[in-house]
């Protein structure tokens, strides 16, 4: 179940600052479709998270990462990632990412609170993800892939970066089978709020501290650490 809070009679302008405040309270915006101009607030009764200490990488995916067939970059092509996440697919004719979502998160990106993980092959963007950084929490928003494993590689590199910087919460909003394969679980709204509260006082490094030149073996060592 999704708890959506709409304002039908009172117009409240959603700005980047309002958006950050919403994340600090455990809610996030969505649109009915990319063509819909309206946004509504969502607070799931059951929240998806990936416990960073239990993140799982399959042997096959680990081999793909060690092959270094992909080049992974951070915060270099916000527009490309957003376009990839918003684009329709055969299994998803329309997304919830409309132009208001794109503009809001671009403002957060410019303020340093939104980040992209980008996966390239032969210098072409083939996959990635984006999300919001707040205190010691990272709120994953969406991911895309044009070639096999590209979005999975992006997620592995994201987790390595979060663990290196001592983040404590990776929010996935909901749990899909794709995310469950990495260790995603559901927690109650109340449990999510408790975990979110703890991120406000957690000391950590910065999202950008991990060297982008860290080799694949170093990335896999980071994600396999349990503490």
N, C-alpha and C positions, 0 to 999 in steps of 0.2 A: 504494500500500500504506500502511496505517496501522499504526504500532506502538503497541499499547495495552498498558499495564501495569496489571494487576489485582492486587489483594491479596486472595486467596481465604482465606488462613489467618490473616492478621494484620489486625486492624481499625485503620485509621489515620484519625482524624478530620480531615476537610478543613476548615480554617478560612480566614479571609481572609488571614492571614499565610502559611499553607501555600500558598495559591493564588498569592500574589505570588512566593514562592520558586520555585514550579513554573514560572511564566512566565519568571522569570530564567534558568531552565535550558532553556527552549524547549518545555515541555510544557503541556498544557491539559486540562481535564476535559470529558467529555461523558456523556450518558446514552443508553441504547438508544432510549428514547422518553420523551415527557412523562409517561407513566403509570408508568415504571420508577423506583423509589426509589434505585437504585444508580448510582454514578458510576464511570467508569474514566478512566485517564490516556491521552492520545494524544500521540504524537510522530511525525508523518508523515516518511516517508523522503524525500518530495519536498514542499517547503513552498511555499505560494503567498505572494507578496509583490507589492506595487505599488511599483516604484521611483519615488519622489516626483518625481524630475527628468524622468521620462518619462510622467507622467500625461497622459492624453488625454481631451479633452472634445469630443464631436461638435458640429458646427455647429448641429444641430437642438436639442441639449440646451442649448447656450450661448444660443440664442434664447429658450428657455423660462426660463432663469435671468434673462436681461435683462428679460423681461416682468414680473418680480417678482410673479407670480401666487401664489407661495408665500412664507410668512414662516418664517424658520428661527431656531430658538432652541436654546440649549445648557443641558443639565442642569436642565430645568424639570419634566419629567414622566417620571421613571424607570419608574414602574409602567406608564404608558401604553405606553412603548417596549417594555418586556419583554413585556407582554401581546400587543402587535402581533407581536413576533418569535416568540413561543411559539404563536400561534394557528395552527390547521390551515388549509390552503388546498386548492383543488382538485388542484393538482399536488404537494401535500405534506400528506397526511392527518394526519401526526404529526410533531412536531419532537423534537429532542434536549434541549430546554429543560424540565427538570422543576422541581419546587418547590425542590429543594436548590440547583439552579443559580441560580434567582431569588433565593433568600435569600443565597447567597454573594456574588453580584455586587451586591446591594443593600448589603451590608456594605462591599464595596470602594467603592461609590458614596459612602457616608457618610464613608469615609476619604479621599476625593478621588482614588482611583486608577481609578475606573470613570466613564466619561462617556457621555452621550447627545447625539446630534444629532437634533433634532426638526423635522419639516416640517409646517407648518400651512397650511390653506386655509380662509378664512372663519372663522378662529379655532378650527378643528377639527383635531386631530392626524390627519394622513393618511399619514404615513410617517416613517421614521427609522432609526437604527442605534445600537448601543452597542459599547463596547470598553474595553480596559484600557490605562492609561497607566503606563509604567514606564521611568524614565530618559528616553532620547530615542527610545523605541520606543512605537508604538501597535499593540495587538493587536485587530484588528477581529473581533468575535464574530458578530454577526448583524444583518440589516436586514429591513425590511418596507415594504410599500407598499399603501395602500388605493386610490390613484389613480395614473394613469400618470405616471411620472417622479419620483415623490416620493422613493423610496429613492436614485435616481440623484442628485438634487439634494442629498440628505443627504451622500452620498459626496463630492461636489464641495466642499461647505462644510467637511467634515472635512479634506480634503486642503489646502484653503486655510489652515485653522487650524494644521495640522501644519507646513506650509512656513513660515508666519509665525513660528512658535515654534522653528524649526530642528530639528524632529524628523528623524531619518535613516532610520527603518525603519517601514514600514506592513505588518504581517502580515495576510494574508487567510486563513491556514490552508491553504486549497485554492484552485485556480483553476477558475472556471466560465467559460463563454462570456461571461456578463454582465460579469464582472470583467476578462476578457481584452480586452474592448472599451475598457476604461480604461487598459490597459497592464500588467495583471497578468501575471506570469511565474512559472515554477517554478524553484526552486533546490534544490540538494541539502541534506540535513540538515546536513552539514558546513559548507556555505557559509552557511546560515542561522545557525548557531552563531557563525561568524566575524563576521557582520554584527551579531548580537545583542551579542556581546562589545564591539564598538566603541561601542555606544550607552551603555555604562556609564560612559564617560569623556567623553562628548560634552556640551559646555556648551550650554544651550538656554534659551529663555524658558519661561513656563508655558503650559499648554494653554488657559487662559482669557484670555490676553493680547489676542487679537484682538477688537476691538470688535464686539459682535453687531450694531451698526448699520452695519457696513461695507456699502456699496452693492454691488449685483450686479456692476458693472463692476470694482470693487476685488477682489472674490472671483475673478473670471475672470482678472484680471491676476496675482494671486498664484499660481493653479494653473498658469499658463502659464510662470512663471519656471523657468529651467533650473538655477539655482544659488541 
